[in-house]
Amino acid sequence: MMIKNYKYFLFVFLFLSTLCYSQNTSTYTRYGLGDVFYSYSARTLSMGHSGSAILNNDYIEILNPASWSNLSRTRIEFSFAYDGIKLSDPTQSKFYGDGIFKGFTFAVPVSVDNGIGAAMGIVPYSRVNYEVQEKIVDASTGNYTATYQGKGGLSKFFLGGSYKLPIDFIIGATMEYYFGNINYYSKVEFDDPSVFPSEYTLTYGPTGFGTTVGLITPNIALLFDSSSISAIRFSLSANIIGNLKTDTTYITKSSTIVDTLGIGSTEMNVPVRIDAGLHIEFTNTYNLALDYFYQPWTKFRLSGINELNLTDVHKLSFGFEYQPQRLPGSTFLEQMSLRTGFSYEKSQYVFKGHELNQISVFAGFALPLSTANTLDFGFEYSERGTRQDNLLKENFFRINLGICFGDLWFSRYER
């Protein structure tokens, strides 16, 4: 019965993701690979994208594969999000919104004693999604409207596992396959109907392999005689993407002809992302998490060329979680988890000397469907950018919904 439910929810999420895909988010996603996702789940979002040092027994965290060593059940997770954004310039503001399918993951505890856990999934890595219109007054050529659109992004399929070393250090690694399409579209439409419009489409199709490797330290709290602190762990992980082979197509369209101007292949170089984390657990109930992310987008290359509007990312995330133990006989409210978070990010975008820093606050909760299954909600409000020098200020409103199933599979019973 539970397998049928998994298939039903997977179908619903995939169906909704095709219905709710809009074309309007941040204009800054025109550069590089667009906005990068740190994780896919509602739980991680509501904790400010922190938690890479937490040994999870009831969630699949993709920031650090070493975190899978404490899984106690086979788990399946789906995630779906609604993204809203308010764009403001010095004279006006507009609100856009859309929904996206954030990912699917599956994990199995192979050996709890040895910290061996295996996981796989499909999740987005980045997203490009914008539309801009500009009206041009030109006496020589005639007035016209220029439209610029971008849509697409990079996704990854991953397969990996974790292992506890004899000295209680935990390691993890994944094999990842990256794929996607990014389409840049522009159109020039003249006010004079006798002048035919022109359209151009540039498409990139990157594919290639990568990996995420991670490490989590033993429980340092065991060195102290504390009745309140039950765990202190540090973590370090790196997301490494090889050179992505990128197919390119450039097409122009007029009133009478569609012409493919160029087809070729090039390379895309995506910089390594480093994540250092700290987790402190109090009385097996309260979790504090702190994560620092670094990704040098100044090293991003497409066809060997730097993008001048990109800079290095520095992000500091803080998260708090109240997660009571879900025991048989507990009431609904006694099993609810509560979360909050905060982050400050020096984003990868820089324009006219302005570094577009982002400040975010997060909140969320988990509703118990049973002792092992939850319905998770995550909320985010962020501000990024500036109205100075005709730039855009962005206010993000995000709602993330996650469904997490857990069950005992592949278990041996004594007869």
N, C-alpha and C positions, 0 to 999 in steps of 0.2 A: 504493500500500500504506500509506504513512504517513497519507494522508487518512482511510483507513478506521480506522486506529488512533486518530486524533483523535476521530472520531465515536463510537468504542467507549468511550473514556475519558469523554467528555462524558456519554454515556448512563449509565455506571456511577455517576459522581459525582452526577448529578441524582437517580438512583434511591436512592442511599444517603442523600442529604439528606432525602428524604421519610420514610425509615424511622427515622432516628435523632434526630428532633426531640423533645426532652423538654420539660418545663415547669418546671424547677427550676434557677435560677441565682441571681444576686445579687438580694436583696430591694430594694436601693437603686435598681434599674432602674425602679422605680415612678415616678421623678421625671424630668422633662424628656423626652428621647428615649431614656433608658436609657444603657447603656454604649456609648461611641463607638469604632468601629474606626479605627485610624490607617492600617493597610494590611491587605492580605489574604494576602500571600505568606509562605511558610515562611522564605525568606531574610531578609526584612525583620524578621519576628518574632525570629529568632535573633540579630539585631544590635540588639535593643532598640528596634525601630521607628525606627532611624536610617538615614541614607543618601540623603537628598534631594539632596545635592550630588554624588553619584556619577554619572558618565556610564556607563551600563550598555550593554554590547554583547551581553549574553546573558540579561538579565532585564528584565521590564516592571515598572517601579516607578511607582506611582500617586501618591506624595506630591508629585512635581514633574514635570509633563509635559515640561519642558526636558531631562530625563534621557534622553528617547528619541532624542536626536540622534546617539547613537553606536551605535545598533543596526546589526549587520552581517548579520543574517539575519531572515527572517520567523519570528516566534515565537508560540507558543500555550501558554498556561499555565492549569492548573487548581489549585485549592486546596481542601483539606478539613481540618477540625479537630475534635479531641475536647477538650471543655472540662470539667474537673472542678473542683468548688468545695466546700470545707469551711466550713460556717457554724457559728460558735460564739457562744453567749451566756454569761452568768455561770454557768449551771447545766448546759448540755448542748451537744453538737455533733453535726452530721449532715453526711454527704457526698452530693453529687449530681453527676451527670455526664450529658453528652449530646454528640452530634455534629452538626455543621452544615457545609453547603456554603459555602465562603468566597468563591468567585468564579471567573470565567472572563475571561481577557483575550487579545487578539490584537493583534499589532503588525507593521508592515511598514516596512523602511528604504527610503524613497522616493528619497533622494539622500544618500549618505554624505558627499560633498564639501561639500554645503551644509547638512549637519546636519538634513535634513528626515526626520523619522520620524512615522508615523501610528499611532495605537493606538485601540482600542475595548474595551469590556468591561462586565460586570455584576458589581458587588461590593456587599456590605452596607455601610451607613453607621453604623447603630446597632442595638441589640437590647434589647428588653424581654422578660424571661423569668423569672417568679418565681411562687411559691405559698406563702402563709402561712395558717396556721390559728390561731385564738385561741378559747379556751374562756372563756365569760363566765358568772359566777355572779350572778344577779339575782333576788332574792326576789319582786319585783313582777311581772316579766314571765315569769319562769321561766328556767332555765339553757339556754344555747344555744351553738352553735359557729358562729363567723364564719369564712368562707373567703374569701381575697382572692387573685386570680390576675391576672397580666398576661402577655401574649404578643404578639409581633410585632416590628416595627421598621421602619426606613427603609432602602431600598436605592437604588442609582443605576445608571443606564446612562450611559456616557460615550463621547464621540468627540472626539479631539483630535490635535494635532500639535506638532512642534517645528521651530525654524529657527535657524540660526547667522547672526548678523549679521556684517557686514564687519569689525567690530572684535573679533570672536571671542567676544562675549557671546552666550549661547544663551537663547532665549526659548521658552516653550511655553504652550499654552492648551487648554482643553477646553470642550465644550458638554455639560452634564449634565442628565439628567432624573431627578428624584427621585420615588419612589412607595413606598407601603407601607400597612400596616394595623397599628394598635395596639389591642388589645382588653383592656379592664379588666373583670373579672368579680368579683362578690361574691355570697355566698350566706349566708343566716342559717337555720340548722337547729336547731330546738328539741329538747330532750331529751324533752319531752312529745309522743308520737306523734299526739295529737289536734290539735296546732297545726301547720298546714301551713307548710313552709319558703317562703322568698322568695328570688328570684334577680334580679340586676340585671346588665346588660351595657352598657358604654359603649364605643363604637367610634369611633376617629379614622382617617380615610383621607387623609393628606396627599399632595399631588402638586404638582409645580412644577419650575422650571428653576434651574440654577445654573452655576457655572464654577469651574475651578481655573486660576490663572495662575502661571507660575513663571519664574525667572531663575537662570542659572548663569554665574559669571564665567569669564574666560579662565584658563588654567593659570598661576598666579602663580609656580610653581616654575621657570618658564623665565627668570625674572629673577635666579635664583641659580645659581651654579655648583656644583651638588650632584650627586654620583654616586649617592646613596642615595634622595633624594626625587624621585620622578618626576612628581608632580602635587599641587597645592594649589588647591582651588577652594572658593568660597563660593556659597551659594544662598539664595534667598528665594522663598517661594511663599505663596499665599493661596487658601483654599477659601471661595468666596462663594456663599451660597444665597439666592435671592430669597424673598419671602414665599410660603409654601406654602399653596395653597388646601386647606382641610381639611374634608372632609365628616364630619359627626357623626351618630351614631345612638344613642339611648338606649332600651333595651328592658327591661321588667320581666316576670317570669314567676312565676306562682303555680301552685297545684295545678289550677286550672280554666281559666286564661286566659294568653295571651301578648299583652302590650300594648306597642305602640311609643309611648313617651311623647313622643319628640321626634326630628325629623329636620331637619337644617339644615346650614349651611356657615359656616365661620369662617376665620381666618388663623392660621398658625403662623410665627413669626419665629425662625429659627435663626441664632445669631451666627457671624461670620466666624472662621475658624481660620487663624492665621499660623504659618508654619514657617520658621525660619532654620537653615541647615545649614553644616557645614564638612566637607570631605573631604581627607585627606592620604594619598597613595599612596606606598609605598616599594618601589623596584626592580620596579615593575609586578606585584607579587605580594601585598603586604600593604596592607590598607585600614583606615584609622582614620576613623570617622565620628562627628560630634557634631551633635545636633539639639535645638533648643529650640522647643517648641510653646506657643502661647497661644490660648485661646478664652474669651471673656467670657460665660459662661453666665448671669451676672446679667442679660444682655440678652435671654435667651430669653423669648418671649411666646407665649401661647396665648389667643386671644380678647382680646388686649391686656392680659393679666394676667401678672404675674411669678410665678415659682415660688420660694417663700421658702427652700426647701431646696437651692437651687443657688447655686454661687459660681463664680468665674473659675478656669479651668484653667491651670496652669503645669506644664510637663513638660520634663525634661532627660533626653535619651537619649544613650548612648554605645555604639558598636559597633566590633568588630574582626573582620576577615575575612582568612583566608589562602586565596588563590585562585590556585593555580598555573595556568600556561598549559597548556591541554589540547592537546598536540601528538600527531600520529600516532606510534605506537611507544611512548608512555608507558605505564607499568604502571597498574593500577587504583588502587593506593594513591597513586601520584604525581599522579593527576588529581583526588583528593578535595579538596573545599573544607571548611575548618573555620571556625566562627564562634562568637562569644560577645558578650554585651552586658549592659548595666545601665541602669536608668532610675529616676528619682525623680519622682513626680507628685503635685502638689496637685490632687486630683480635683475634679469639679464638685459633689460632695455635701457638705453641711454639716448636722449635726443636733445640737440641744441645745448649740450652741456648739462642737462638735467638728468640725474639718475632717478629712475622711477621706483622709489621705495614703496613697499607694501606693508601695511599694518592690518592684522586680522584678529578677530575674536571668534571663538567657537563654543558650541554647546551641543549636548546630545543626551540621549538616554536609550536604554534597551528594555523592551517589553518581553517578558518571558512567555514563550509559547509552550514550553515544558522545562524540565530541569536542564535540558541540553540544547534547546532550540530557542532562538530569539528573533525578534523583529527590531532592528536598530535604526535610529534616526540621528542624523548629524546636521548641524546648522552652522553656516559661516557668514560673517559679514566682514568685508575687506574694503580698504581704500588704497588706491594706487594712482600715481600720476599727479599732474598739476595743470592748471589752466593758463599758466604763464606761457608767453611766446607762442600762442595759438595751439598749444598742446591740449590733450584730453585728460580730464580727471575721471577715474573709474570707481564706481561703487558696486561691489559684487554682493549678491544675495544668493546663497546656495543651500539647497536642501538635498541631503543624501539619504536614500533608503536602502537598507541592507536586510536580506533574509539569510539567516545562518542556521543550517541544519547540522545536527550531530547524532550519530548512531554508532552502535557497536557492530562493526563488520569484521569478518575474518578472524573471529575469536574462537579459541579452542575451549571446550568445556570437558571437565572430567566426568567420566561415566562410572 
